[in-house]
């Protein structure tokens, strides 16, 4: 098994010690969950045919739509 070292603030360490929690297990489960999630997202992204330009265009259209929605909301008050 590999050891992982992280730095945390003294305040956070004090708060963690006040709780009866097996932090090694909590952190290991969190990391395993994130690795699985990112691997799944990477797999999806690798199969995508969407280009960076296409993604930016979609983002612009979403922003424009949201802008119009909120302008109408604000002006209706």
Chimera marker file (.cmm) of the C-alpha trace (Angstrom):
<marker_set name="trace">
<marker id="1" x="0.000" y="0.000" z="0.000" r="1" g="1" b="0" radius="0.5"/>
<marker id="2" x="1.208" y="3.500" z="-0.839" r="1" g="1" b="0" radius="0.5"/>
<marker id="3" x="1.279" y="6.340" z="1.637" r="1" g="1" b="0" radius="0.5"/>
<marker id="4" x="-0.045" y="9.770" z="0.663" r="1" g="1" b="0" radius="0.5"/>
<marker id="5" x="0.961" y="12.874" z="2.578" r="1" g="1" b="0" radius="0.5"/>
<marker id="6" x="-1.170" y="16.012" z="2.585" r="1" g="1" b="0" radius="0.5"/>
<marker id="7" x="-0.731" y="19.289" z="4.397" r="1" g="1" b="0" radius="0.5"/>
<marker id="8" x="-3.701" y="20.693" z="6.290" r="1" g="1" b="0" radius="0.5"/>
<marker id="9" x="-4.065" y="23.707" z="8.506" r="1" g="1" b="0" radius="0.5"/>
<marker id="10" x="-3.701" y="23.374" z="12.260" r="1" g="1" b="0" radius="0.5"/>
<marker id="11" x="-7.293" y="24.554" z="12.614" r="1" g="1" b="0" radius="0.5"/>
<marker id="12" x="-8.572" y="21.803" z="10.321" r="1" g="1" b="0" radius="0.5"/>
<marker id="13" x="-6.502" y="19.179" z="12.133" r="1" g="1" b="0" radius="0.5"/>
<marker id="14" x="-7.977" y="20.307" z="15.463" r="1" g="1" b="0" radius="0.5"/>
<marker id="15" x="-11.513" y="20.057" z="14.059" r="1" g="1" b="0" radius="0.5"/>
<marker id="16" x="-10.817" y="16.613" z="12.607" r="1" g="1" b="0" radius="0.5"/>
<marker id="17" x="-9.487" y="15.343" z="15.942" r="1" g="1" b="0" radius="0.5"/>
<marker id="18" x="-12.706" y="16.434" z="17.664" r="1" g="1" b="0" radius="0.5"/>
<marker id="19" x="-14.618" y="13.894" z="15.588" r="1" g="1" b="0" radius="0.5"/>
<marker id="20" x="-14.516" y="10.132" z="15.912" r="1" g="1" b="0" radius="0.5"/>
<marker id="21" x="-13.887" y="9.452" z="12.237" r="1" g="1" b="0" radius="0.5"/>
<marker id="22" x="-11.484" y="7.125" z="10.479" r="1" g="1" b="0" radius="0.5"/>
<marker id="23" x="-10.137" y="9.826" z="8.165" r="1" g="1" b="0" radius="0.5"/>
<marker id="24" x="-7.888" y="7.414" z="6.273" r="1" g="1" b="0" radius="0.5"/>
<marker id="25" x="-10.952" y="5.470" z="5.099" r="1" g="1" b="0" radius="0.5"/>
<marker id="26" x="-12.953" y="8.610" z="4.336" r="1" g="1" b="0" radius="0.5"/>
<marker id="27" x="-10.175" y="10.147" z="2.249" r="1" g="1" b="0" radius="0.5"/>
<marker id="28" x="-9.358" y="6.875" z="0.467" r="1" g="1" b="0" radius="0.5"/>
<marker id="29" x="-13.043" y="6.431" z="-0.471" r="1" g="1" b="0" radius="0.5"/>
<marker id="30" x="-13.254" y="10.045" z="-1.658" r="1" g="1" b="0" radius="0.5"/>
<marker id="31" x="-10.168" y="9.659" z="-3.849" r="1" g="1" b="0" radius="0.5"/>
<marker id="32" x="-11.426" y="6.353" z="-5.281" r="1" g="1" b="0" radius="0.5"/>
<marker id="33" x="-14.770" y="7.972" z="-6.114" r="1" g="1" b="0" radius="0.5"/>
<marker id="34" x="-13.094" y="10.957" z="-7.832" r="1" g="1" b="0" radius="0.5"/>
<marker id="35" x="-10.722" y="8.741" z="-9.823" r="1" g="1" b="0" radius="0.5"/>
<marker id="36" x="-13.692" y="6.692" z="-11.036" r="1" g="1" b="0" radius="0.5"/>
<marker id="37" x="-15.667" y="9.832" z="-11.905" r="1" g="1" b="0" radius="0.5"/>
<marker id="38" x="-12.772" y="11.439" z="-13.800" r="1" g="1" b="0" radius="0.5"/>
<marker id="39" x="-12.010" y="8.190" z="-15.650" r="1" g="1" b="0" radius="0.5"/>
<marker id="40" x="-15.654" y="8.017" z="-16.752" r="1" g="1" b="0" radius="0.5"/>
<marker id="41" x="-15.583" y="11.662" z="-17.896" r="1" g="1" b="0" radius="0.5"/>
<marker id="42" x="-12.289" y="11.107" z="-19.717" r="1" g="1" b="0" radius="0.5"/>
<marker id="43" x="-13.757" y="8.100" z="-21.504" r="1" g="1" b="0" radius="0.5"/>
<marker id="44" x="-16.726" y="10.198" z="-22.637" r="1" g="1" b="0" radius="0.5"/>
<marker id="45" x="-14.482" y="13.085" z="-23.716" r="1" g="1" b="0" radius="0.5"/>
<marker id="46" x="-12.195" y="10.814" z="-25.724" r="1" g="1" b="0" radius="0.5"/>
<marker id="47" x="-15.179" y="9.518" z="-27.710" r="1" g="1" b="0" radius="0.5"/>
<marker id="48" x="-16.531" y="13.029" z="-28.354" r="1" g="1" b="0" radius="0.5"/>
<marker id="49" x="-16.233" y="14.607" z="-31.764" r="1" g="1" b="0" radius="0.5"/>
<marker id="50" x="-16.868" y="18.067" z="-30.302" r="1" g="1" b="0" radius="0.5"/>
<marker id="51" x="-14.016" y="20.450" z="-31.021" r="1" g="1" b="0" radius="0.5"/>
<marker id="52" x="-12.850" y="23.190" z="-28.685" r="1" g="1" b="0" radius="0.5"/>
<marker id="53" x="-14.346" y="25.753" z="-31.086" r="1" g="1" b="0" radius="0.5"/>
<marker id="54" x="-17.656" y="23.887" z="-31.050" r="1" g="1" b="0" radius="0.5"/>
<marker id="55" x="-17.695" y="23.780" z="-27.262" r="1" g="1" b="0" radius="0.5"/>
<marker id="56" x="-16.972" y="27.523" z="-27.091" r="1" g="1" b="0" radius="0.5"/>
<marker id="57" x="-19.805" y="28.230" z="-29.536" r="1" g="1" b="0" radius="0.5"/>
<marker id="58" x="-22.237" y="26.154" z="-27.466" r="1" g="1" b="0" radius="0.5"/>
<marker id="59" x="-21.078" y="28.018" z="-24.351" r="1" g="1" b="0" radius="0.5"/>
<marker id="60" x="-21.648" y="31.382" z="-26.043" r="1" g="1" b="0" radius="0.5"/>
<marker id="61" x="-25.169" y="30.375" z="-27.076" r="1" g="1" b="0" radius="0.5"/>
<marker id="62" x="-25.979" y="29.199" z="-23.545" r="1" g="1" b="0" radius="0.5"/>
<marker id="63" x="-24.629" y="32.438" z="-22.068" r="1" g="1" b="0" radius="0.5"/>
<marker id="64" x="-26.636" y="34.506" z="-24.537" r="1" g="1" b="0" radius="0.5"/>
<marker id="65" x="-29.806" y="32.571" z="-23.732" r="1" g="1" b="0" radius="0.5"/>
<marker id="66" x="-29.304" y="32.955" z="-19.999" r="1" g="1" b="0" radius="0.5"/>
<marker id="67" x="-28.569" y="36.646" z="-20.424" r="1" g="1" b="0" radius="0.5"/>
<marker id="68" x="-31.842" y="37.163" z="-22.293" r="1" g="1" b="0" radius="0.5"/>
<marker id="69" x="-33.766" y="35.155" z="-19.703" r="1" g="1" b="0" radius="0.5"/>
<marker id="70" x="-32.420" y="37.185" z="-16.791" r="1" g="1" b="0" radius="0.5"/>
<marker id="71" x="-32.882" y="40.511" z="-18.601" r="1" g="1" b="0" radius="0.5"/>
<marker id="72" x="-36.563" y="39.673" z="-19.047" r="1" g="1" b="0" radius="0.5"/>
<marker id="73" x="-36.795" y="38.639" z="-15.399" r="1" g="1" b="0" radius="0.5"/>
<marker id="74" x="-35.177" y="41.835" z="-14.146" r="1" g="1" b="0" radius="0.5"/>
<marker id="75" x="-37.182" y="44.109" z="-16.440" r="1" g="1" b="0" radius="0.5"/>
<marker id="76" x="-40.474" y="42.475" z="-15.414" r="1" g="1" b="0" radius="0.5"/>
<marker id="77" x="-40.045" y="43.630" z="-11.800" r="1" g="1" b="0" radius="0.5"/>
<link id1="1" id2="2" r="1" g="1" b="0" radius="0.2"/>
<link id1="2" id2="3" r="1" g="1" b="0" radius="0.2"/>
<link id1="3" id2="4" r="1" g="1" b="0" radius="0.2"/>
<link id1="4" id2="5" r="1" g="1" b="0" radius="0.2"/>
<link id1="5" id2="6" r="1" g="1" b="0" radius="0.2"/>
<link id1="6" id2="7" r="1" g="1" b="0" radius="0.2"/>
<link id1="7" id2="8" r="1" g="1" b="0" radius="0.2"/>
<link id1="8" id2="9" r="1" g="1" b="0" radius="0.2"/>
<link id1="9" id2="10" r="1" g="1" b="0" radius="0.2"/>
<link id1="10" id2="11" r="1" g="1" b="0" radius="0.2"/>
<link id1="11" id2="12" r="1" g="1" b="0" radius="0.2"/>
<link id1="12" id2="13" r="1" g="1" b="0" radius="0.2"/>
<link id1="13" id2="14" r="1" g="1" b="0" radius="0.2"/>
<link id1="14" id2="15" r="1" g="1" b="0" radius="0.2"/>
<link id1="15" id2="16" r="1" g="1" b="0" radius="0.2"/>
<link id1="16" id2="17" r="1" g="1" b="0" radius="0.2"/>
<link id1="17" id2="18" r="1" g="1" b="0" radius="0.2"/>
<link id1="18" id2="19" r="1" g="1" b="0" radius="0.2"/>
<link id1="19" id2="20" r="1" g="1" b="0" radius="0.2"/>
<link id1="20" id2="21" r="1" g="1" b="0" radius="0.2"/>
<link id1="21" id2="22" r="1" g="1" b="0" radius="0.2"/>
<link id1="22" id2="23" r="1" g="1" b="0" radius="0.2"/>
<link id1="23" id2="24" r="1" g="1" b="0" radius="0.2"/>
<link id1="24" id2="25" r="1" g="1" b="0" radius="0.2"/>
<link id1="25" id2="26" r="1" g="1" b="0" radius="0.2"/>
<link id1="26" id2="27" r="1" g="1" b="0" radius="0.2"/>
<link id1="27" id2="28" r="1" g="1" b="0" radius="0.2"/>
<link id1="28" id2="29" r="1" g="1" b="0" radius="0.2"/>
<link id1="29" id2="30" r="1" g="1" b="0" radius="0.2"/>
<link id1="30" id2="31" r="1" g="1" b="0" radius="0.2"/>
<link id1="31" id2="32" r="1" g="1" b="0" radius="0.2"/>
<link id1="32" id2="33" r="1" g="1" b="0" radius="0.2"/>
<link id1="33" id2="34" r="1" g="1" b="0" radius="0.2"/>
<link id1="34" id2="35" r="1" g="1" b="0" radius="0.2"/>
<link id1="35" id2="36" r="1" g="1" b="0" radius="0.2"/>
<link id1="36" id2="37" r="1" g="1" b="0" radius="0.2"/>
<link id1="37" id2="38" r="1" g="1" b="0" radius="0.2"/>
<link id1="38" id2="39" r="1" g="1" b="0" radius="0.2"/>
<link id1="39" id2="40" r="1" g="1" b="0" radius="0.2"/>
<link id1="40" id2="41" r="1" g="1" b="0" radius="0.2"/>
<link id1="41" id2="42" r="1" g="1" b="0" radius="0.2"/>
<link id1="42" id2="43" r="1" g="1" b="0" radius="0.2"/>
<link id1="43" id2="44" r="1" g="1" b="0" radius="0.2"/>
<link id1="44" id2="45" r="1" g="1" b="0" radius="0.2"/>
<link id1="45" id2="46" r="1" g="1" b="0" radius="0.2"/>
<link id1="46" id2="47" r="1" g="1" b="0" radius="0.2"/>
<link id1="47" id2="48" r="1" g="1" b="0" radius="0.2"/>
<link id1="48" id2="49" r="1" g="1" b="0" radius="0.2"/>
<link id1="49" id2="50" r="1" g="1" b="0" radius="0.2"/>
<link id1="50" id2="51" r="1" g="1" b="0" radius="0.2"/>
<link id1="51" id2="52" r="1" g="1" b="0" radius="0.2"/>
<link id1="52" id2="53" r="1" g="1" b="0" radius="0.2"/>
<link id1="53" id2="54" r="1" g="1" b="0" radius="0.2"/>
<link id1="54" id2="55" r="1" g="1" b="0" radius="0.2"/>
<link id1="55" id2="56" r="1" g="1" b="0" radius="0.2"/>
<link id1="56" id2="57" r="1" g="1" b="0" radius="0.2"/>
<link id1="57" id2="58" r="1" g="1" b="0" radius="0.2"/>
<link id1="58" id2="59" r="1" g="1" b="0" radius="0.2"/>
<link id1="59" id2="60" r="1" g="1" b="0" radius="0.2"/>
<link id1="60" id2="61" r="1" g="1" b="0" radius="0.2"/>
<link id1="61" id2="62" r="1" g="1" b="0" radius="0.2"/>
<link id1="62" id2="63" r="1" g="1" b="0" radius="0.2"/>
<link id1="63" id2="64" r="1" g="1" b="0" radius="0.2"/>
<link id1="64" id2="65" r="1" g="1" b="0" radius="0.2"/>
<link id1="65" id2="66" r="1" g="1" b="0" radius="0.2"/>
<link id1="66" id2="67" r="1" g="1" b="0" radius="0.2"/>
<link id1="67" id2="68" r="1" g="1" b="0" radius="0.2"/>
<link id1="68" id2="69" r="1" g="1" b="0" radius="0.2"/>
<link id1="69" id2="70" r="1" g="1" b="0" radius="0.2"/>
<link id1="70" id2="71" r="1" g="1" b="0" radius="0.2"/>
<link id1="71" id2="72" r="1" g="1" b="0" radius="0.2"/>
<link id1="72" id2="73" r="1" g="1" b="0" radius="0.2"/>
<link id1="73" id2="74" r="1" g="1" b="0" radius="0.2"/>
<link id1="74" id2="75" r="1" g="1" b="0" radius="0.2"/>
<link id1="75" id2="76" r="1" g="1" b="0" radius="0.2"/>
<link id1="76" id2="77" r="1" g="1" b="0" radius="0.2"/>
</marker_set>
